[in-house]
């Protein structure tokens, strides 16, 4: 893999539907360490584009939790809910160059379709070449063939998005920008060069690469870290009521997250306190350890 010569810019982009838990800490810490170890910047973006599911209270809690953990960000916090005009401008570009088209299909229309890797119904292209459609949503015209990229943790990944998902949604029927478009626009606008996030978002990466290509935007470097699972083998999440991180437990939570990331701290770094522990972690960050069997 050719080294990226651009200044390192990482980011953490939580959705404010609830507080951070042990699983989200692992993703945040890995991203923060990756940026700090490279002498780069680490940005914080609140992904509240899906406004009905998000709350300012949850966002404020996340900010307090990160501060208590010592995971301080650079610059101002970016809020997706304030960036709709940017997303719409990107959609208009895709429509103008023929990369996006209007779709009149409802969920009921797609009930018989197989599930894609992200759990949504695969789109069969019903409206792809229809004229006179009154759009409910807008979709990307996905080209045939594999989308391949080199993940710093998982290695070479190749996915045929057309076969898996079909033409996926860029702008939703309820009037909100879809996640795949918003993330691509934000990463490019903020100059993000390195995306470190949980492996649950791996299915999104080939789709985001397609959007990047359609908009003529640079592709970040990707690393997808392992997920923290509960006792039943399910991903820790807000939906499964994962316990929220408590500020008073910051040191222990950081040590646990580092151990999960295969960077178990020595006793002296742990005994020296939060900031010393983080300094040790930055100096010893080796993301390749996550790929070890």
C-alpha positions as CSV (number, residue, x, y, z in Angstrom):
1,X,0.0,0.0,0.0
2,X,1.3,3.4,-0.9
3,X,1.7,5.7,2.1
4,X,-0.7,8.7,2.3
5,X,1.3,11.9,2.0
6,X,-1.6,14.1,3.1
7,X,-1.5,15.5,6.7
8,X,-3.3,12.9,8.9
9,X,-6.9,14.0,9.8
10,X,-9.0,11.5,11.7
11,X,-12.5,11.8,13.0
12,X,-15.1,10.3,15.4
13,X,-18.7,10.6,14.3
14,X,-21.1,9.3,16.9
15,X,-24.9,9.4,16.4
16,X,-26.6,11.1,19.4
17,X,-29.3,8.5,20.0
18,X,-27.8,7.7,23.4
19,X,-24.6,8.0,25.5
20,X,-21.3,6.3,24.7
21,X,-20.8,2.7,25.9
22,X,-17.9,0.3,26.0
23,X,-18.3,-0.5,22.3
24,X,-18.3,3.1,21.1
25,X,-15.4,3.9,23.3
26,X,-13.3,1.3,21.5
27,X,-14.0,2.9,18.2
28,X,-13.4,6.4,19.5
29,X,-10.2,5.5,21.3
30,X,-8.8,3.7,18.2
31,X,-9.5,6.7,16.0
32,X,-8.0,9.1,18.5
33,X,-4.9,7.1,19.0
34,X,-4.4,6.6,15.3
35,X,-4.5,10.4,14.8
36,X,-2.4,11.4,17.8
37,X,0.3,8.7,17.0
38,X,0.6,10.2,13.5
39,X,0.9,13.7,14.9
40,X,-2.4,14.5,13.2
41,X,-5.7,16.2,13.9
42,X,-8.8,14.5,15.4
43,X,-12.2,15.9,14.6
44,X,-15.5,15.4,16.2
45,X,-18.7,15.2,14.1
46,X,-22.2,14.7,15.6
47,X,-24.1,12.6,13.1
48,X,-27.6,13.9,13.8
49,X,-28.8,14.0,10.2
50,X,-31.5,11.6,11.2
51,X,-33.1,14.3,13.4
52,X,-36.2,12.4,14.6
53,X,-33.9,9.7,16.2
54,X,-31.4,12.1,17.8
55,X,-31.4,14.4,20.7
56,X,-29.3,17.4,21.9
57,X,-29.3,15.8,25.4
58,X,-27.6,12.7,24.1
59,X,-25.1,14.8,22.1
60,X,-24.2,16.9,25.2
61,X,-23.7,13.7,27.2
62,X,-21.3,12.3,24.5
63,X,-19.3,15.6,24.7
64,X,-19.0,15.3,28.5
65,X,-18.0,11.6,28.3
66,X,-15.2,12.3,25.8
67,X,-13.9,15.1,27.9
68,X,-13.9,12.9,31.0
69,X,-12.0,10.3,29.0
70,X,-9.3,12.8,27.9
71,X,-10.2,12.3,24.3
72,X,-10.1,15.9,23.3
73,X,-10.8,16.9,19.7
74,X,-9.4,19.6,17.5
75,X,-11.5,22.6,16.2
76,X,-15.2,23.0,16.5
77,X,-17.7,20.2,16.7
78,X,-19.5,19.7,13.4
79,X,-23.3,19.0,13.4
80,X,-24.8,17.2,10.4
81,X,-28.2,18.8,11.1
82,X,-26.7,22.2,10.1
83,X,-25.2,21.0,6.8
84,X,-28.3,20.1,4.8
85,X,-27.4,22.7,2.1
86,X,-24.0,21.0,1.5
87,X,-25.7,17.6,1.1
88,X,-28.3,18.9,-1.2
89,X,-25.7,20.6,-3.4
90,X,-23.9,17.2,-3.7
91,X,-27.1,15.4,-4.6
92,X,-27.8,18.0,-7.3
93,X,-24.4,17.4,-8.8
94,X,-25.0,13.7,-8.9
95,X,-28.4,14.2,-10.5
96,X,-26.9,16.6,-13.0
97,X,-24.2,14.2,-14.1
98,X,-26.6,11.2,-14.3
99,X,-25.2,9.4,-11.3
100,X,-28.4,9.7,-9.3
101,X,-32.0,9.2,-10.2
102,X,-35.4,9.6,-8.7
103,X,-37.2,6.6,-7.2
104,X,-41.0,6.3,-6.6
105,X,-40.9,2.8,-4.9
106,X,-42.3,2.3,-1.5
107,X,-41.1,-0.2,1.2
108,X,-44.1,-2.4,0.3
109,X,-42.9,-2.5,-3.3
110,X,-39.6,-4.0,-2.2
111,X,-40.9,-6.5,0.4
112,X,-40.2,-9.5,-1.9
113,X,-36.6,-8.5,-2.5
114,X,-33.7,-10.3,-0.8
115,X,-31.9,-8.6,2.1
116,X,-28.6,-6.8,1.4
117,X,-25.6,-7.1,3.8
118,X,-26.8,-4.1,5.8
119,X,-30.2,-5.6,6.4
120,X,-32.1,-3.4,3.9
121,X,-33.9,-4.7,0.8
122,X,-31.8,-5.1,-2.3
123,X,-33.1,-2.6,-4.9
124,X,-33.9,-4.3,-8.3
125,X,-33.6,-1.1,-10.4
126,X,-37.3,-0.6,-10.9
127,X,-37.1,3.2,-11.5
128,X,-33.6,3.2,-13.0
129,X,-34.7,3.8,-16.5
130,X,-38.3,5.1,-16.0
131,X,-39.3,8.5,-17.1
132,X,-41.8,10.9,-15.6
133,X,-41.2,9.5,-12.1
134,X,-42.3,11.7,-9.2
135,X,-39.4,10.9,-6.8
136,X,-40.0,9.8,-3.3
137,X,-36.2,9.2,-2.8
138,X,-33.0,9.5,-4.8
139,X,-30.7,6.6,-5.5
140,X,-27.1,6.2,-6.8
141,X,-26.8,4.5,-10.1
142,X,-24.4,1.7,-9.0
143,X,-22.1,0.3,-11.6
144,X,-21.6,-3.4,-12.0
145,X,-18.4,-5.0,-10.7
146,X,-16.5,-5.2,-7.5
147,X,-15.4,-2.2,-5.4
148,X,-12.0,-3.1,-3.7
149,X,-10.0,-1.3,-1.1
150,X,-7.2,-2.1,1.4
151,X,-8.2,-2.0,5.0
152,X,-5.4,-1.5,7.5
153,X,-6.9,-4.1,9.8
154,X,-8.8,-6.5,7.6
155,X,-6.6,-6.5,4.5
156,X,-8.0,-6.5,0.9
157,X,-11.8,-6.2,0.8
158,X,-13.8,-6.5,-2.5
159,X,-17.6,-6.2,-2.7
160,X,-20.0,-6.2,-5.6
161,X,-22.3,-3.5,-4.4
162,X,-24.6,-3.9,-7.4
163,X,-25.1,-7.6,-6.7
164,X,-25.4,-7.0,-2.9
165,X,-27.5,-3.9,-2.5
166,X,-28.3,-2.6,-6.0
167,X,-28.9,1.2,-6.3
168,X,-28.9,2.4,-2.7
169,X,-30.6,5.5,-1.3
170,X,-28.8,8.9,-1.2
171,X,-31.8,11.0,-0.2
172,X,-34.6,9.5,1.8
173,X,-38.4,9.6,1.2
174,X,-38.9,11.4,4.5
175,X,-36.8,14.3,3.2
176,X,-33.5,13.6,5.1
177,X,-30.1,13.0,3.5
178,X,-29.1,9.4,3.7
179,X,-26.1,8.3,5.8
180,X,-24.0,7.3,2.9
181,X,-24.1,10.7,1.1
182,X,-23.8,12.8,4.3
183,X,-20.7,10.9,5.5
184,X,-18.9,11.3,2.1
185,X,-19.7,15.0,1.9
186,X,-18.6,15.6,5.5
187,X,-15.3,13.6,5.2
188,X,-14.3,15.4,2.1
189,X,-15.3,18.9,3.4
190,X,-13.4,18.3,6.6
191,X,-10.3,16.9,4.8
192,X,-10.5,13.6,6.6
193,X,-7.7,11.3,5.4
194,X,-8.1,8.4,7.8
195,X,-11.3,6.7,8.9
196,X,-11.0,4.3,11.9
197,X,-14.4,2.9,12.9
198,X,-16.1,-0.3,14.0
199,X,-16.3,-3.3,11.7
200,X,-20.1,-3.0,11.8
201,X,-19.7,-0.2,9.2
202,X,-17.6,-2.3,6.9
203,X,-20.6,-2.8,4.5
204,X,-20.9,1.0,4.2
205,X,-17.4,1.5,2.9
206,X,-17.7,0.2,-0.6
207,X,-20.9,2.3,-1.0
208,X,-19.2,5.4,0.2
209,X,-16.3,4.8,-2.2
210,X,-18.8,4.7,-5.0
211,X,-20.3,8.0,-3.9
212,X,-16.8,9.5,-3.6
213,X,-16.0,8.4,-7.2
214,X,-19.3,9.8,-8.5
215,X,-18.5,13.2,-6.9
216,X,-14.8,13.1,-7.8
217,X,-13.7,13.2,-4.1
218,X,-10.6,11.7,-2.5
219,X,-10.8,8.3,-0.8
220,X,-9.7,8.2,2.8
221,X,-7.6,5.4,4.3
222,X,-9.9,2.9,6.1
223,X,-9.4,0.7,9.2
224,X,-12.3,-1.2,10.7
225,X,-11.7,-2.3,14.3
226,X,-13.2,-5.4,16.0
227,X,-16.6,-5.0,17.8
228,X,-17.2,-5.4,21.5
229,X,-19.8,-8.2,22.0
230,X,-22.1,-8.9,24.9
231,X,-22.5,-12.2,26.7
232,X,-24.9,-13.4,23.9
233,X,-22.4,-12.7,21.2
234,X,-24.3,-9.6,20.0
235,X,-22.7,-6.2,19.3
236,X,-22.9,-3.8,22.2
237,X,-25.2,-1.0,21.2
238,X,-27.7,1.5,22.4
239,X,-30.5,-0.7,21.0
240,X,-29.4,-3.6,23.3
241,X,-29.2,-1.2,26.3
242,X,-25.4,-1.3,26.7
243,X,-24.5,0.5,29.9
244,X,-23.4,4.1,29.5
245,X,-19.8,5.1,30.4
246,X,-19.5,6.9,33.7
247,X,-17.0,9.8,34.1
248,X,-15.8,8.4,37.4
249,X,-14.8,5.1,35.7
250,X,-12.7,6.8,32.9
251,X,-9.4,5.3,33.8
252,X,-10.7,1.8,34.1
253,X,-12.8,2.1,30.9
254,X,-9.7,3.3,29.0
255,X,-7.6,0.4,30.3
256,X,-10.3,-2.1,29.3
257,X,-10.6,-0.5,25.9
258,X,-6.9,-0.6,25.3
259,X,-6.7,-4.2,26.4
260,X,-9.5,-5.1,23.9
261,X,-7.5,-3.3,21.2
262,X,-4.5,-5.5,22.1
263,X,-2.6,-2.7,23.7
264,X,-2.7,-3.9,27.4
265,X,-1.1,-1.1,29.5
266,X,1.7,-1.8,32.0
267,X,1.0,-1.3,35.6
268,X,3.1,1.8,35.9
269,X,1.2,3.6,33.1
270,X,-2.1,2.7,34.7
271,X,-1.0,3.8,38.1
272,X,0.1,7.2,36.8
273,X,-3.4,8.2,35.9
274,X,-5.5,9.0,32.8
275,X,-3.2,11.4,31.0
276,X,-0.1,9.2,31.5
277,X,-2.1,6.2,30.3
278,X,-3.1,8.0,27.1
279,X,0.4,9.2,26.5
280,X,1.7,5.6,26.9
281,X,-1.0,4.5,24.4
282,X,-0.1,7.1,21.8
283,X,3.6,6.2,22.0
284,X,2.8,2.5,21.7
285,X,0.0,2.5,19.2
286,X,0.4,-0.2,16.6
287,X,-2.8,-0.8,14.7
288,X,-1.4,-3.8,12.9
289,X,-1.8,-5.7,16.2
290,X,-5.6,-5.7,15.6
291,X,-5.0,-7.9,12.5
292,X,-3.2,-10.6,14.5
293,X,-4.9,-13.9,14.8
